[in-house]
Structure formats: C-alpha cells, structure tokens
Amino acid sequence: MVPFDTELHAEELEALLRDQGFHRVAFLSTNGLPRRLAGHPQISALGQGTFLLAALSCYRREQDDASAPGDPHALVAPFARRNYYGEAVSRLKTVVRTLCTDHGLSKQALRIFCNSRLPEKPLARLSGLGSFGKNTLILIPGMGSLFVIAGLFLPLPVAGVTDSGGPNVSFDLCGTCRACQDACPVGALPEAGRLDEKRCLQALCTETVPFSEAFRRAWGFRFYGCQSCQEACPHNRALSLETETNLGELGPSLSLKRLLSLSLPELKEVVRGTALARFWIPPRTLLRNALIAAGNHRDPVLLQAVVNHRSSRDPLVAKAADWAVKRIECGHD
C-alpha cells in the first residue's frame, strides 16, 4: 500500500459524493475480499486500499416513444438516453480534484471506474450499495435498477470502513417474485440470478451476428438496449430520483427515417459523445438494429429507406434489410 500522510473518513467522502449528486454511496475495503474477487486481475493490479462505490440515477420522467404518424421511431433504453456514464466520471473527477487539493493526494494514485473491466456489480453487492436481483442487476431501494454504478479506488484505508466479507449473491429484495424472468421475451433468465448471454437481447444488440427469426421479432422497436426485465420489476415503479444532465443526449427514441438515411460514418458521428460511443459497439450493429425495428414497425413510409440497404456489401446489414423489406411489404404475420 502506498503511504500517505493523511487520514480520510468515510463520512467526509460520502458527503463529497453526495454533493456531486450521487444518490447512494458505499465503501469496501480490499481486506477480506473473497478469494475469487481478490484474485481478479483488475483488482489485484490495484493493490490494497478502499473502493468507493456510488449510484447515479438514470431514471427520468419522460415519454418512452416520440413516434408520430409518418415518423416511426426506434427506442433507446433509459440508461443510454444520456451519457450517464460520462456524467458520473465527470462528477468523480471533481471529487478527485478536491481530494488532491485538500489532502495532498496524487491524482495518479486514484482510480476512477464506471462501466469498466472491474467486476463492478459484485463489488457493489459486497459493499452494501445494493442487492443482486434475479435478473443479475443490482437493486437499490428507491432506485430500483435504474442507475449506473461508478466509483473511485483509493490506495489507502478509510476511517470508518471495516473489512469486507460475506456472500456475493443474494436476492434480498426479490423474495418469491419472478416478474423479470417471466417478462424476458427470449427466455434469457432460465434461473434466478443466471443470465444466458447467448439469448439476452441486451447482450446481442452489439454482436456482429445476424439475429434469428425469433430474436428479430422479439427485438420489437428497439434501437439500443432491452429493458423488459427492468420494466417488469416492481422496484422500478414509483421512482422519483433523477439526474440533471444533457451530456450525450439521444433521447428516448430516434427517428428511423433519419437513422436509415445515414451512412455508417454519419451514424458514428450521431452517437459521438453518447453512451453508445464505445469501442465494443460497432455502428454496423446499430444500423442492423434500426433495420430490424423498421421491419417490426411495418410502416410503408420506411420501405424505400430500408430497400436502400439491401445492396449493402455488409452481410449483417443486407440480411437485416432484406428481412425488413419482406416484413413491410407483407404487412402482417
């Protein structure tokens, strides 16, 4: 552990994060981590210290679909409608600046993480930030699962934080409820707490493989993200905590006529600075998603825009366009 001539207190750190708008804060010492987590390469590389874990709400009261007659839209999941990941990192950078100024800490010694390769959900569970739900997401009372996890690693102990330990799987807030499992349109939650990523629409929406016929139909009007298990969760009802940000705003839905008029470089530019500007999200998968949504809308107003992609040299795009054309032209199942 790197020596520091300062002592940090959990209460002070929590106040800093809450001042930055984080709705829930928890702490976790690396001492006593379960062997499986302690041996994780991303954790072991950090050494000994303390994790600060925080939740930033991505809930907002707004309509989910801005479609209008003659202008059908494709839907964006709440967590991707604005760049909540970028917003969380920006707020944590303010916390880091305060710690460096007030306590003489080195910026290089602190590690911000959000949507990272760290096992963030197990760390959140062990810290007490929330509980695992049966859909494998973290649940927090009053926030449900509509939040992003972000945090900070400090290579020193924090006063008031005890050694971690205990189970990293529980369904404390679920009880006998299985609404998320029953709501999954592709049966990707065969057992409580087990996600079949080969079936999960959220996992598949960035994969460069064609969807099966069943998955194309189950995809519905989505552009990015599947929320079926979260929409069914009772803990995601009657929420009120919101995060004020317009960073990387896409909105709840996007016009399919506009999306299908874009070249891949233009589509990449549209998502620049948003939650979809990630190296693991190829723009061609987003175009595939939009074409499938257009096919499920079956609105003739989209036919020509879809036909234009039939001749794409990219088989992922061409196959999706061909399927969508047939769906629109057929007009019924």
N, C-alpha and C positions, 0 to 999 in steps of 0.2 A: 504494500500500500504506500502511496506517495505521502510523505509527511507534510502537514500543513500547520501553521501557527494560528489556527482559528478554530472556533467551535461553532457548528451550525446546529440550530434547534428545529425540530420538526414543526413547531408552531409558527416560527418565522417563515420557513419555506412554504408551508401551506398558505399563509397569508399572502405571500408573493404571487403564488399561482392563482389564488382566488382573485387577487387584484387584477390579474390579467384575464379574468373571465372564465377560468376553468371551473366547472361545476362540481367536480368531485376530485379529491386528492388522496393518495395513499402512499405508503412508504414500504420498502422492502430491503432488508439487509442481505448481502450475499452470504453471510454466515448462516449455516444451517439450510442452505438451499438443497432440495432433493438432488440426489446424485445425477439423475437424468438431466436436470436443468443446469446444475453446476458444471457439467461436462459439455454443455452446448458450446460449440466453437466461438460463437459471437459473445457469449457470456464469459467464458474462461479468458478470452483475449482482453477483457476489461480489467480483470483482477478483482481485488476486494474493494468493497465500497457499499454504496446505498443507491437504490433505484427510487426515483420519484415518479409515480405514475398518476396520470391525470386524465379526466374525461371531458371532452368538449362536445356539447350537443350539436347534432346536425339536423335536429327537428326544426321545422318551420311551418307555421300555419299558412298554407297556400294550396291552390288547386293542383291536382296531380297531372292534369292533361289540358293543355291550352289549344287543342284541336278546334277548328272551326269548319263550317261547311266549305268544301273545296280546298281545305288545307289541313289534311290529317297529319298528326304528329306522332313521333316515337318518344317513348317515355324514358326518363332518367331517374335512377334510384336516388332517394334523398341524400345519401352520403356523398354522391358525386355531383349534385346540382351546383355546388360551390366548392371551392378548393379548401375544404375544412382542414385537410392535412397541412397545406401550406400556411393556413391561418394559425394552426396550433404551433407550428415551428416558429413562425414569426413572433408569437407571444412568448414562447420559451426563450427565444434569443434576447428578449427584453429582460427576462429573469436572469439569464446568464450575465448580461451586462451589469445588472445590479449586484450580483454576487461577486463579480470581478472588482467592481468599484468599491463596494462596502466591506468586502472580506479579503481582498487581495488574492483571490483565486485566479488561476491561469485559465484562460479561455480554452486552450488546447487540452487541458486536463478534464474538461467537462464534455459529456457526450449527449447530444440531443437525439431522440429517436421518435419516429412516427411513421407507421406503415413501413417498418424496416424489416431486416432479416432477424432481428431479435425475436424470441418467442413471446410476443407481447401479451397475448391472451393468457397463457399460463402464469406469467409474471403478475398480470392484473388480478387474477384469481387468488394467488398466494398472498398478495399484498392486502387483500381485502377490498380492493376497488370495486369488485363486483363478484357475481357468481356465474358459473357456467350454466347456460341454458341448454335444453335438449337439442337445439339447433346448432350447437357448438359455439354460439356467440356469447359474449359477456352481457349479463343483465345487471342493471343498477336500479334500485327502487326510485321511481320518479323520473327516470331517464329511459327505462326500457333498454333496448339495444340500439337506439338511435343516437349514437355518439361515436366519435373517433377517439382512439387511445393514443396518447402522446406521453413523453416523459423525458427525464433527464437522469443521467448516471453521474454520481459524484464519487470520486475515488477516495472517500473518507467516511468515517462513521458519522451519523447524525444523532444528536442527543434526543432521546425520547423514542427512538426506533429500536425495537427488540429484534433478536434473531428470528429469521423466518423459519417456517416449517409447516407441516400439515399436508393434507391431501390437495391435489390439484385438479380434482374432478368432483363436482357436486351439482345437484340440480335444486339447490335450496329454495329457489323462487318458483319452481315449476310444479312441484307436487305431482299429482296424477295427470296433469294436463298434457295433452299431446297434440294441441292445435297446430303447432308448427309442422309436425310430422305429417299430419293429415292434409295440410294445405300445400305441401310441396307438389307441384304439377308433374314432376318426373320421378317421384319416389326416391329422392336422394338422401332421405333420412330414415333408413330402414330400422335403425335402433336409436334410442335416446343417446345423444352425445356422439354419434358416429355419422360422419358426412361422407358420402360416396362422391368424391370429386369428379369421377368419370361421368356422373349423371347430373351434377349440380349445374344449373344454367348460369349462375354467377361465375363459377369456375370456367365454364366452357365459352363464355362470351368473349374471351380474349385468345382462345386457342385457334390456331390456323388449320382447323379441320372442318370439313362440312358437317352440318347438323344432320341427324337422321330425320326422317319424315315426322316421327312423333315429336322430336325435340323442336322442329321448326314450328309445328302447330302450337306446342306448349309455350314457345317463345312469345307469342302474342304480339303486342305492340311495343315491346321494349326496344330501346336503343342501347342502353348500358345498365347492367345491374338487375338482379332479380330480388324482389322484396317479399315474395309470397309468404315465407315462413315468418317474417317480421310483421307483416300486415295482420297475420292471424294471431300474433302473440298478445294476450291480454295486457301485458306490461307496457305495450306501446300505445295504449289508449289513454286519453285524457292527459296527454303531456302538455307542459307549458314552458319548459326551459328552452330558450332559443339563443343562438349565437349571431350577433350582428356582424355580418361580413358580406361583401360583394366580390371578394377575391376569386378570380377564376370562375365567374358565374356563367353557368349554362342554362339554368332554369329547370323547371320540372319536365319540360318536353321540348322537342325540336321539330321544326317543320321538315317533313320528309321530302317535299318538293325541293327545298333548299339543299338538304343533305345529299340528295341524289343528283343534284346539278354540279356537285363539287368534284374536282379531281382529287386524287389521294394527297398531293402536296397541299391543296387548298383545305382539305379536311384536317390534315395535320395542323395547319395554321389556325383553324377554328378552335381546336382543343388545346392550343398552346396556352400554358399557364393555368390550365384547369386540372381537376383531379384525374382526367383521362390522359394527361401528358406524361405518361410513364413509359419507360423503355419496354416493359412487358405487354404493352397494349399496342399492337400493330394497327395502323389506320385501316388496313385492308379488312381486319376483323370488324371494325366499326361499320365499314361500308356493307359488309356481309350482314351485320345485324340490322342495318337500316333497310336493306332489301327484303329480308325476311319479315320485318314489321310491315313493310308496304304490301307484301303478299297477303298477310293476315288482315290488313285493312280492306283489301279488295276494292279499293276506290278507283274507278276508271281514270280519275284525274291524275293518277300516278303512273298509268300504264306506259306512256312514252318515256318518261324518265327511267323507268325500270328497263324497258326494252333497250335503251342506250347502253346498258351494262352487259347485255347478253353477249356482246362481241369482245368482252374483256379478255386479255391474254392471261389473266389470273384465274385459274380454275375455281378458286374459292369464291370469287365474285361472280363469275359467269354462271356457275351452278346455282347460286342463290338467286340470281336474276332470272334464270330460266324457270326455276320453281315459282318465283313470284309472278312472272308473266302468266303462267298457266293458272295460278290461283285467281288472279284478277280477271282473266278472260272467262274462266269458268263461272265465277260469281257465286258459287255455292259448293258445299261439301259433296 
